């Protein structure tokens, strides 16, 4: 059974690149409305590639921001899952915390309505919010936060996320974080960074972790049981940002150009049984 704590330092993500057939066309359809807001459609006059790439970059940034920003019911569900993870870590129940994180997939299901992107995104939003020192949060909380002793899944990503959150930049840096660490490491790391912050809060104020999370971000009524998948054959895939590079001639309109080369990773199954060979990710950005 997986454990959020590791016996040895976490190795860098093992990377493989995969571009499934038809993926570029599918992603192109998803970002077409965002490009239309930039004034670029199939009927647009041809434009130079730097201009088209700049518009594409802005559209992708909006796409990824929406992917990692839960709202409404999705935000409440993600907040509840993060609350359970943090309280589990605070209680030393790292296996249960790992099961919760391993249940996250790219799309909501009946067994697990929370996605990995929503959990990671909300955790980073909460951490960024702590950088502004809002009322009720101990002064200098993020500055004084360090990861718990030992080794952890997502520890490399968590270190970077905490550094960015101290400047209020973790959420806006999600694409760079995932390209550097991989999707599941960022999800684990964001949850770990959030847990570390709450543990520091606990030490400073002697307030129970459950009370801190309940007061600060747990929203709405909770499910009668943990929202965790019953499939324990391996972690679910993690969503990752989309990256696109425009191909084609020196100038191109959408009508003339081929669909952009898009990378949208999917996570593979476990390889090996030890903590240093748990998962393999397919990352964006490498063409």
C-alpha positions as CSV (number, residue, x, y, z in Angstrom):
1,X,0.0,0.0,0.0
2,X,1.3,3.4,-0.9
3,X,2.4,5.9,1.8
4,X,2.9,9.6,1.6
5,X,6.1,9.2,3.6
6,X,9.1,7.7,1.9
7,X,12.2,5.9,3.3
8,X,14.6,7.6,0.9
9,X,14.7,11.0,-0.9
10,X,12.2,11.2,-3.7
11,X,13.8,10.7,-7.2
12,X,13.1,13.1,-10.0
13,X,10.1,12.3,-12.2
14,X,10.6,9.6,-14.7
15,X,9.6,11.1,-18.0
16,X,8.2,9.8,-21.3
17,X,6.5,11.8,-24.0
18,X,3.4,10.6,-25.8
19,X,1.2,12.2,-28.3
20,X,-1.9,10.1,-28.9
21,X,-3.5,10.1,-32.3
22,X,-6.1,12.9,-32.7
23,X,-5.0,14.7,-29.5
24,X,-4.0,17.9,-31.4
25,X,-7.4,18.2,-33.1
26,X,-9.2,17.6,-29.8
27,X,-7.2,20.3,-28.0
28,X,-7.5,22.6,-30.9
29,X,-11.3,22.4,-30.6
30,X,-11.1,23.2,-26.9
31,X,-9.0,26.3,-27.3
32,X,-10.6,27.6,-30.5
33,X,-13.2,29.8,-28.5
34,X,-10.3,31.3,-26.5
35,X,-8.5,32.1,-29.7
36,X,-11.6,33.7,-31.1
37,X,-11.5,36.1,-28.2
38,X,-8.0,37.1,-29.5
39,X,-9.6,37.8,-32.9
40,X,-8.2,34.6,-34.5
41,X,-10.7,32.2,-36.2
42,X,-10.8,29.9,-39.2
43,X,-11.9,32.9,-41.2
44,X,-9.1,35.2,-40.0
45,X,-6.7,36.7,-42.5
46,X,-3.3,35.0,-42.4
47,X,-1.0,36.4,-39.7
48,X,2.7,36.0,-39.0
49,X,3.7,33.1,-36.8
50,X,5.0,35.2,-33.8
51,X,1.6,36.9,-33.5
52,X,-0.2,33.7,-33.8
53,X,2.0,32.0,-31.2
54,X,1.6,34.9,-28.8
55,X,-2.2,34.7,-29.1
56,X,-2.0,30.9,-28.7
57,X,0.2,31.3,-25.6
58,X,-2.4,33.7,-24.0
59,X,-5.3,31.2,-24.9
60,X,-3.4,28.3,-23.4
61,X,-2.7,30.3,-20.2
62,X,-6.4,31.0,-19.8
63,X,-7.1,27.3,-20.5
64,X,-4.7,26.1,-17.8
65,X,-5.8,28.7,-15.3
66,X,-9.4,27.5,-15.6
67,X,-8.2,23.8,-15.4
68,X,-6.6,24.5,-12.0
69,X,-9.2,26.9,-10.6
70,X,-12.2,25.1,-9.0
71,X,-15.3,27.1,-8.5
72,X,-18.7,26.5,-6.9
73,X,-19.4,22.9,-5.8
74,X,-16.1,21.7,-7.2
75,X,-14.2,24.1,-5.0
76,X,-16.1,22.9,-1.9
77,X,-15.4,19.2,-2.8
78,X,-11.7,20.0,-3.4
79,X,-11.5,21.9,-0.1
80,X,-13.0,18.9,1.8
81,X,-10.6,16.5,0.3
82,X,-7.6,18.7,1.1
83,X,-8.9,19.1,4.6
84,X,-9.0,15.3,5.0
85,X,-5.4,15.0,3.6
86,X,-4.0,17.7,5.9
87,X,-5.7,16.3,9.0
88,X,-4.5,12.8,8.1
89,X,-0.9,14.0,7.8
90,X,-1.2,15.9,11.1
91,X,-2.4,12.7,12.7
92,X,0.4,10.6,11.2
93,X,-2.0,8.7,9.0
94,X,0.1,9.0,5.9
95,X,-1.2,5.9,4.2
96,X,-4.7,7.3,4.3
97,X,-3.5,10.7,3.0
98,X,-1.8,8.8,0.1
99,X,-5.0,6.9,-0.7
100,X,-6.9,10.2,-0.9
101,X,-4.4,11.7,-3.3
102,X,-4.1,8.5,-5.3
103,X,-7.9,8.6,-5.9
104,X,-7.7,11.8,-7.9
105,X,-8.1,11.6,-11.7
106,X,-8.3,13.9,-14.6
107,X,-12.1,13.9,-14.6
108,X,-14.7,13.7,-11.8
109,X,-16.4,10.4,-11.2
110,X,-19.1,9.1,-8.9
111,X,-16.5,7.5,-6.7
112,X,-14.3,10.6,-6.7
113,X,-15.8,14.0,-7.8
114,X,-12.5,15.9,-7.1
115,X,-9.9,16.1,-9.9
116,X,-6.2,16.3,-9.4
117,X,-6.0,19.7,-11.1
118,X,-8.7,21.1,-8.8
119,X,-7.0,19.8,-5.6
120,X,-3.5,21.1,-6.7
121,X,-4.9,24.4,-7.9
122,X,-6.9,25.1,-4.7
123,X,-4.0,24.1,-2.5
124,X,-1.8,26.6,-4.3
125,X,-4.5,29.3,-4.2
126,X,-4.8,28.8,-0.4
127,X,-1.0,29.0,0.0
128,X,-0.8,32.2,-2.2
129,X,-3.5,33.7,0.0
130,X,-1.3,33.1,3.0
131,X,1.4,35.3,1.5
132,X,-0.7,38.4,2.0
133,X,-1.1,37.8,5.8
134,X,-5.0,38.0,5.8
135,X,-6.7,38.3,9.2
136,X,-6.6,35.2,11.3
137,X,-3.4,33.8,9.8
138,X,-0.3,34.0,12.0
139,X,2.2,36.6,10.7
140,X,5.1,35.2,8.7
141,X,3.4,31.8,8.6
142,X,4.8,30.8,5.1
143,X,8.2,32.2,5.8
144,X,8.5,30.0,8.9
145,X,7.1,26.9,7.2
146,X,9.3,23.9,6.3
147,X,8.4,20.4,5.2
148,X,7.9,17.8,7.9
149,X,11.0,15.8,8.9
150,X,11.7,12.8,6.7
151,X,11.1,12.2,3.0
152,X,7.8,12.6,1.2
153,X,6.1,12.1,-2.1
154,X,6.1,15.4,-3.8
155,X,8.8,16.9,-1.6
156,X,10.7,18.4,-4.5
157,X,7.6,20.1,-5.9
158,X,6.5,21.1,-2.4
159,X,9.7,22.9,-1.8
160,X,9.3,25.0,-5.0
161,X,5.6,25.6,-4.3
162,X,6.3,27.0,-0.8
163,X,9.0,29.3,-2.3
164,X,6.6,30.6,-4.9
165,X,3.7,30.9,-2.5
166,X,5.8,33.2,-0.2
167,X,5.7,35.6,-3.1
168,X,2.0,34.8,-4.0
169,X,3.1,33.2,-7.3
170,X,2.4,29.4,-6.8
171,X,-0.9,29.2,-8.7
172,X,0.2,31.3,-11.6
173,X,3.3,29.1,-12.0
174,X,1.4,25.8,-12.2
175,X,2.5,25.1,-15.8
176,X,6.2,25.6,-15.1
177,X,5.9,23.5,-12.0
178,X,4.3,20.6,-13.9
179,X,6.8,20.7,-16.7
180,X,9.5,20.6,-14.1
181,X,8.1,18.0,-11.7
182,X,5.3,16.2,-13.5
183,X,1.6,16.2,-12.8
184,X,1.3,13.8,-9.9
185,X,4.3,15.2,-8.1
186,X,2.8,18.7,-8.2
187,X,-0.5,17.4,-6.8
188,X,1.3,15.6,-4.0
189,X,3.6,18.5,-3.5
190,X,0.8,21.1,-3.3
191,X,-1.0,19.0,-0.7
192,X,2.2,18.4,1.2
193,X,3.1,22.1,1.2
194,X,-0.4,22.9,2.5
195,X,-0.1,20.3,5.2
196,X,3.3,21.6,6.2
197,X,1.8,25.1,6.5
198,X,-1.0,23.9,8.7
199,X,1.4,21.9,10.9
200,X,3.5,25.1,11.4
201,X,0.3,26.9,12.4
202,X,-0.6,24.1,14.8
203,X,2.8,24.5,16.5
204,X,2.5,28.3,16.8
205,X,-1.0,28.5,18.1
206,X,-1.7,25.0,19.6
207,X,-4.9,25.0,17.5
208,X,-5.8,21.5,16.3
209,X,-5.3,21.0,12.5
210,X,-9.0,20.0,12.2
211,X,-10.1,23.3,13.6
212,X,-7.7,25.3,11.4
213,X,-8.9,23.6,8.2
214,X,-12.5,23.8,9.2
215,X,-12.3,27.5,9.9
216,X,-10.1,28.6,7.0
217,X,-11.4,26.7,4.0
218,X,-13.7,23.7,4.6
219,X,-16.9,24.6,2.8
220,X,-20.4,23.2,3.0
221,X,-21.6,19.9,4.2
222,X,-19.2,16.9,3.9
223,X,-19.9,13.5,2.5
224,X,-20.8,10.7,4.9
225,X,-17.5,9.0,3.9
226,X,-14.2,9.9,2.4
227,X,-14.4,10.7,-1.3
228,X,-11.9,8.1,-2.4
229,X,-12.0,5.6,-5.2
230,X,-12.3,1.9,-4.3
231,X,-9.9,0.9,-7.1
232,X,-6.5,0.4,-5.3
233,X,-4.7,-1.1,-8.3
234,X,-2.8,2.1,-8.8
235,X,-3.1,5.9,-8.8
236,X,-5.4,7.5,-11.3
237,X,-4.0,9.7,-14.1
238,X,-3.3,13.3,-13.3
239,X,-4.3,16.2,-15.6
240,X,-1.5,18.5,-16.7
241,X,-1.4,21.8,-18.6
242,X,-1.6,21.8,-22.4
243,X,1.3,23.2,-24.4
244,X,1.0,24.0,-28.1
245,X,3.5,25.0,-30.7
246,X,2.3,26.4,-34.0
247,X,3.7,24.6,-37.1
248,X,3.5,25.6,-40.7
249,X,4.9,28.2,-43.1
250,X,6.2,31.7,-42.3
251,X,2.7,33.1,-42.2
252,X,-0.5,31.2,-41.4
253,X,-4.1,31.7,-40.6
254,X,-6.0,28.9,-38.9
255,X,-7.5,27.9,-42.1
256,X,-4.1,27.4,-43.8
257,X,-2.1,26.0,-40.9
258,X,-2.2,22.4,-39.6
259,X,-3.4,22.0,-36.1
260,X,-0.8,23.0,-33.5
261,X,1.5,20.4,-32.1
262,X,0.0,19.8,-28.6
263,X,1.3,17.8,-25.7
264,X,-1.2,16.7,-23.1
265,X,0.3,14.1,-20.8
266,X,-1.3,11.0,-19.5
267,X,0.1,9.0,-16.6
268,X,1.1,5.4,-17.0
269,X,0.7,2.6,-14.5
270,X,3.0,1.8,-11.6
271,X,6.4,0.5,-12.5
272,X,8.0,-1.5,-9.7
273,X,6.9,-1.7,-6.1
274,X,9.3,0.5,-4.2
275,X,8.8,4.2,-3.4
276,X,11.5,5.2,-5.9
277,X,9.8,3.5,-8.9
278,X,6.1,4.2,-8.2
279,X,4.9,6.1,-11.2
280,X,5.8,7.2,-14.7
281,X,4.4,10.4,-16.2
282,X,4.2,11.8,-19.7
283,X,4.9,15.5,-19.7
284,X,4.0,18.4,-21.9
285,X,6.4,20.7,-23.7
286,X,8.9,18.3,-25.3
287,X,8.4,18.1,-29.0
